Amino acid sequence: MAQTAPEDRGLQTRAAPQDASGLQDSLFSSESDNSLYFTYSGPSNTLEVQGLSYQVDAASQVPWFEQLAQFKMPWASHKDSCELGIQNLSFKVRSGQMLAIIGSSGCGRASLLDVITGRGHGGKIKSGQIWINGQPSTPQLVRKSVAHVRQHDQLLPNLTVRETLAFVAQLRLPRTFSQAQRDKRVDDVIAELRLRQCANTRVGNTYVRGVSGGERRRVSIGVQLLWNPGILILDEPTSGLDSFTAHNLVKTLSRLAKGNRLVLISLHQPRSDIFRLFDLVLLMASGITIYLGAAQHMVQYFTAIGHPCPRYSNPADFYVDLTSIDRQSGEREVATREKARSLAALFQEKVRDFDDCLWRAEARDSGSKRHTLGLDSLVLPRDPDHLSTPTQLPGPVQQFSTLIRRHIANDFRDLPTLLIHGAEACLMSLVIGFLYYGHGTIKLSFTDTAALLFMIGALIPFNVVLDVIAKCHSERAMLYYELEDGLYTAGPYFFAKILGELPEHCAYILIYGMPTYWLANLRPSPEPFLLHFLLVWLVVFCCRLMALCAAALLPTFHMSSFFGNALYNSFYLTGGFMISLSNLWTVPAWISNVSFLRWCFEGLMQIHFKGQTYHLVVGNLTFPIPGDKILSNMHLNSYPLYAIYFILIGISGGFVALYYVSLKFIKQKSSQDW
Amino acid sequence: MSELPSLSPVGPSGLQLSKGPRGSSEGVPAAASESRHSLGVFHVSYSVSYRVGPWWDIASRRQRWNRQILKDVSLYVESGQIMCILGSSGSGKTTLLDAMSGRLRRQGTLLGEVCVNGQALRRDQFQDCFSYVLQSDTLLSSLTVRETLVYTALLAIRGASRAFIQKKVEAVMAELSLSHVADQLIGNYNFGGISTGERRRVSIAAQLLQDPTIMLFDEPTTGLDCMTANQIVVLLAELARRDRIVILTIHQPRSELFQLFDRIAILSFGELVFCGTPVEMLEFFSGCGYPCPEHSNPFDFYMDLTSVDTQSKEREMETYKRVQSIGSAYRESAIYHKTLENIERTKHLRTLPMVPFKTRDSPGTLSKLCVLLRRVTRNLMRNKLAVVMRLVQNLIMGLFVIFFLVRVQNDVLKGAFQDRVGLLYQFVGAMPYTGMLNAVTLFPVLRAVSDQESQDGLYQKWQMLLAYVLHVLPFSVIATVIFSSVSYWTLGLYPEVARFGYFSAALLAPHLIGEFLTLVLLGMVQNPNVVNSIVALLCIAGVLVGSGFVRNIEEMPIPFKIFTYFTFQKYCSEILVVNEFYGRNFTCGSSNGSVTANPMCAFNQGLQFIERISPGATSRFTADFLILYAFIPALVLLGTVVFKVRDHLISR
């Protein structure tokens, strides 16, 4: 807590000379409450980047399916697209400081965050090194001390704010924590982020009404804050927020920094009121450093080198424009690039003497100098053992139980979707039931019965495929980030997902199976009913698993649903109803062997036709046709009934295995293609 | 226009320069303004009343909730001036523009008047006075810039010679510096083309073709990067200087633009908090006790100052009070009184003609239809992917079926009936579906274009629909013939050329019906995905109930039986069944079909099958064709009606 005192004083000295800027801040002061509820308790952290040059391969960032769409092989090398994302960047920041990285698009902000968080995809560090707490950065070290808040909020929409945090607390806090301690931590974080008034509101998303956008962003921060990281990295935290909310959010961030954390944020073009809240600013243009130093000295620095900021304009806007590369025409680009380069060279010149590469205004009073330097004297004797002490995170079983509770809680909160699915199933089964209404003088003919049995097995479960794929893809980004953060591993998630589907699945089958069966007047005794029911249960479950596989295998919703559709249609055509099984040539016959729709149809036919007699009327004659004859004619008696159940279970097992493998080995990175 | 600030970052010196030309227009002496056109908005208020609560809650439906969107707004602009309307989201900026241009939805009540050259406008005159550029660029992506403008000109100007139109288009392109991209495709975000800034300028150029005097822009800079955004605003200012009135709303203007505007209006919760020149603005707010801090963007600062923070109750009260006090200070200021005076004065002058402010005489319906037809055809032909998809989609579906069932059998015991029925079921089910896919991917763009251009008075929505229907026909015919000639002979259906012809004709109809049904629904429902699901459901239901393949129609409950008469699938499948089974004799096993050996052999003649599935279908063959094809004009007619209704309902 000692560190906060000079910081406060620094703020006051900054506010004093400019009445007008104080006035602008007062426009926003909705929170008089500046107390800290939850401060970082570990040792002080430093983040140091030395002479970093980073090469980005723009072409490899393009996902493989988009490369295919442009008729390029994904594995073909692309040498020409490499460019230096960051050139010779050095800085050093400490706990209690907030560093804002600003610059126009393509300036290297994203690359820098990628490098620091160790998630650079397709990039390569050419030279230089990153140090965290004096140790070279490794993925383990990053995972242990750096929290990364992504640009887009990835939260389950139907949980309340408190539940969201509580579930993460279950997963993220070490095993040694008692439940009371976990609850306390959640309360602390809620208080620190000023989320008390909406703690019991559901989170929501673009479609589901919930908390406001700024509050949702703060929940995302809270998710990371829970495990008490020393370094917080935020990617464009204010994008998509209105001015008041953005201001309050950045204010929250600066308060977090005061709680002895190191906060690093990247921003496109901050408004002037937000700019005033920054501690340190790093201004970049196409990967080179134009300015790095205290925010309030930026204008002074540029004035000194001959670029004063005009009255009534936002310094952030003005200097970002000054240094941005204009790509509209060739000569403009060369000229602006040259200008940026000369400014960067000038800056390198000026900061050569400082070891942390920050520019300082020597002429300024010592108060503000102490504000940036003050922490040096206060750096605690580093305790290298602290970070390496293994914190026992919850084991797979606890992860699983937390995940399944979260999954079910999220599903059951979503009443509208449940109702829609229920109504859909009910309506479909009623329509089919009445279409094949069988209580009357005329019994269903055998062709109609066969058609009905095929419809039951094949037509209606189709809805399930699309629903499951859509749901998986809406959660996919969250899954990716949580796996990346090491919140849990693929195994527990896999079990939680499959078992979590079961309650809804059973309810769906009940609603959908019962009315049709009785309306169509199929065999009324309990034994065929139970067998029928079990078979439908199995085949719809198979459908779900197939959909889960399709969603996990392919990166976009459209591709997954297309793949699911194509698979389903192949199974449908080889189901034995549309095309006689004997007429399938080799390849479709193989497909037919794994077609769960075919096995379902075969099983249902056996249940309802074995030992029955149907009557066929041709002209005036009526022929009795034994059901077994029909079965053998349609080639639907190849296996006994019990074998069919085992075959279906086997197919489900295959899909389960495939789902596990794709969760484990395919990155669940989500890319949207609309 | 050399005094205007240069496009790239403007230094302080640039700002000072740009103040030069405006000096004359600020304190307008009465005599000088006589030759100027003017637009006055006089005490305009707009309120909508809507029912509270969801539709199922009857008790709360009774109460009506009145919401005032605009409160007593008065503005005055003269030609040569550019006005910028600021305000946070929900403050009524777009509503104000809508009110000025007469594009408000009819449910609200509008008080006050909009005067052009001192005369209040009647409802039908609005369209002729204003050109309105919307936030999004609705342009056909496969046309070049020049083509886009030429077609627009052809739709807008009557009886002009080709040369005249060429000259006009060239002039407009030169004015908006689009000449260097004149022959490039417009493109969209998927495949390249001209840049977004250029696309925005094409939208503006399309409006300029009608020579408007008053131009309104709703958020012209959204979605553009700051450099391009600045260029667009500078361009608009240039347009204004050429004796036009330009009014724009803007979300987050940059500080460089501050001195560029002649008038800046700030709206907050529907109330005009301030309207005046930038200099007046700085003075006014300093007078109110809120000087703009040195290093901050005055736009941002004043907007925050005048917006209401709804985060907490007390904050809301506090900020609302501040806005109120500023608003009342403005209403007592000299600036406000001068505005009212100006409006009153122009009312008495009446020296200038009121309309037309835009070129008005547009060509006749038939020639418009021709232009539209040419335009959509060219747009489609450029889009290679769409053409290929249109032509081979059906074929792919056919190949998918062929893959599984190489050839139909003639033996009853080997599934002769089963395979044929399955096959026809697939085809009847899939043909409307492919038609629907075409319409869902290609029509929404055209619908957006027609929605906007019909607002501009270029043509009516149903004309676009008709053009679309006409240009689709040849493609559908070719696609169906390609598909049927491959699959009919490969699968080994009844080997006779005439029957092949009937088969193709019977499948062409569902393909077209699927597409046109989708068009009708797209006229009623905005979201294409919803339309997609609805049409898919309708098709599945129709096949299940109407085709008789999976449920014998004779044995169905009565309501379903009645329903079948409204499904086109009934007629289509009757034709296909008769076409395929009439006169066929099937074998049954090796022994030449004795019923005693296998009861299934009782059925070995096609005719028997026809009688069982749809009795008497053979005699209805021609009638079925007629009814099936009657669905097509009926749907087109229905579509026309729907789009005419859409014209009335969606008046914006």
HADDOCK unambig.tbl for C-alpha pairs under 7 A between the chains (distance, minus, plus):
assign (segid A and resid 20 and name CA) (segid B and resid 292 and name CA) 6.91 0.50 0.50
assign (segid A and resid 20 and name CA) (segid B and resid 293 and name CA) 4.67 0.50 0.50
assign (segid A and resid 21 and name CA) (segid B and resid 293 and name CA) 5.60 0.50 0.50
assign (segid A and resid 27 and name CA) (segid B and resid 305 and name CA) 6.58 0.50 0.50
assign (segid A and resid 30 and name CA) (segid B and resid 315 and name CA) 6.56 0.50 0.50
assign (segid A and resid 244 and name CA) (segid B and resid 309 and name CA) 6.99 0.50 0.50
assign (segid A and resid 272 and name CA) (segid B and resid 296 and name CA) 5.29 0.50 0.50
assign (segid A and resid 272 and name CA) (segid B and resid 297 and name CA) 6.78 0.50 0.50
assign (segid A and resid 310 and name CA) (segid B and resid 11 and name CA) 6.85 0.50 0.50
assign (segid A and resid 310 and name CA) (segid B and resid 12 and name CA) 5.41 0.50 0.50
assign (segid A and resid 311 and name CA) (segid B and resid 294 and name CA) 5.38 0.50 0.50
assign (segid A and resid 311 and name CA) (segid B and resid 295 and name CA) 5.82 0.50 0.50
assign (segid A and resid 312 and name CA) (segid B and resid 255 and name CA) 6.92 0.50 0.50
assign (segid A and resid 312 and name CA) (segid B and resid 294 and name CA) 5.22 0.50 0.50
assign (segid A and resid 312 and name CA) (segid B and resid 295 and name CA) 5.19 0.50 0.50
assign (segid A and resid 312 and name CA) (segid B and resid 296 and name CA) 5.16 0.50 0.50
assign (segid A and resid 312 and name CA) (segid B and resid 297 and name CA) 5.39 0.50 0.50
assign (segid A and resid 312 and name CA) (segid B and resid 298 and name CA) 6.00 0.50 0.50
assign (segid A and resid 313 and name CA) (segid B and resid 255 and name CA) 5.17 0.50 0.50
assign (segid A and resid 313 and name CA) (segid B and resid 295 and name CA) 5.27 0.50 0.50
assign (segid A and resid 313 and name CA) (segid B and resid 296 and name CA) 4.81 0.50 0.50
assign (segid A and resid 313 and name CA) (segid B and resid 297 and name CA) 4.58 0.50 0.50
assign (segid A and resid 314 and name CA) (segid B and resid 255 and name CA) 6.92 0.50 0.50
assign (segid A and resid 314 and name CA) (segid B and resid 295 and name CA) 5.40 0.50 0.50
assign (segid A and resid 314 and name CA) (segid B and resid 296 and name CA) 4.35 0.50 0.50
assign (segid A and resid 314 and name CA) (segid B and resid 297 and name CA) 5.07 0.50 0.50
assign (segid A and resid 315 and name CA) (segid B and resid 295 and name CA) 6.36 0.50 0.50
assign (segid A and resid 321 and name CA) (segid B and resid 9 and name CA) 6.15 0.50 0.50
assign (segid A and resid 322 and name CA) (segid B and resid 9 and name CA) 6.31 0.50 0.50
assign (segid A and resid 435 and name CA) (segid B and resid 556 and name CA) 6.35 0.50 0.50
assign (segid A and resid 435 and name CA) (segid B and resid 557 and name CA) 6.85 0.50 0.50
assign (segid A and resid 448 and name CA) (segid B and resid 550 and name CA) 6.19 0.50 0.50
assign (segid A and resid 448 and name CA) (segid B and resid 551 and name CA) 5.38 0.50 0.50
assign (segid A and resid 448 and name CA) (segid B and resid 552 and name CA) 6.81 0.50 0.50
assign (segid A and resid 451 and name CA) (segid B and resid 550 and name CA) 5.31 0.50 0.50
assign (segid A and resid 578 and name CA) (segid B and resid 418 and name CA) 6.58 0.50 0.50
assign (segid A and resid 578 and name CA) (segid B and resid 419 and name CA) 6.10 0.50 0.50
assign (segid A and resid 578 and name CA) (segid B and resid 422 and name CA) 4.13 0.50 0.50
assign (segid A and resid 579 and name CA) (segid B and resid 405 and name CA) 6.90 0.50 0.50
assign (segid A and resid 579 and name CA) (segid B and resid 418 and name CA) 6.33 0.50 0.50
assign (segid A and resid 579 and name CA) (segid B and resid 419 and name CA) 4.69 0.50 0.50
assign (segid A and resid 579 and name CA) (segid B and resid 422 and name CA) 6.10 0.50 0.50
assign (segid A and resid 580 and name CA) (segid B and resid 415 and name CA) 5.40 0.50 0.50
assign (segid A and resid 580 and name CA) (segid B and resid 418 and name CA) 6.38 0.50 0.50
assign (segid A and resid 580 and name CA) (segid B and resid 419 and name CA) 6.06 0.50 0.50
assign (segid A and resid 582 and name CA) (segid B and resid 414 and name CA) 6.85 0.50 0.50
assign (segid A and resid 583 and name CA) (segid B and resid 405 and name CA) 6.82 0.50 0.50
assign (segid A and resid 584 and name CA) (segid B and resid 404 and name CA) 6.24 0.50 0.50
assign (segid A and resid 584 and name CA) (segid B and resid 405 and name CA) 6.12 0.50 0.50
assign (segid A and resid 588 and name CA) (segid B and resid 404 and name CA) 5.66 0.50 0.50
assign (segid A and resid 623 and name CA) (segid B and resid 599 and name CA) 6.66 0.50 0.50
assign (segid A and resid 625 and name CA) (segid B and resid 599 and name CA) 6.23 0.50 0.50
assign (segid A and resid 633 and name CA) (segid B and resid 413 and name CA) 6.38 0.50 0.50
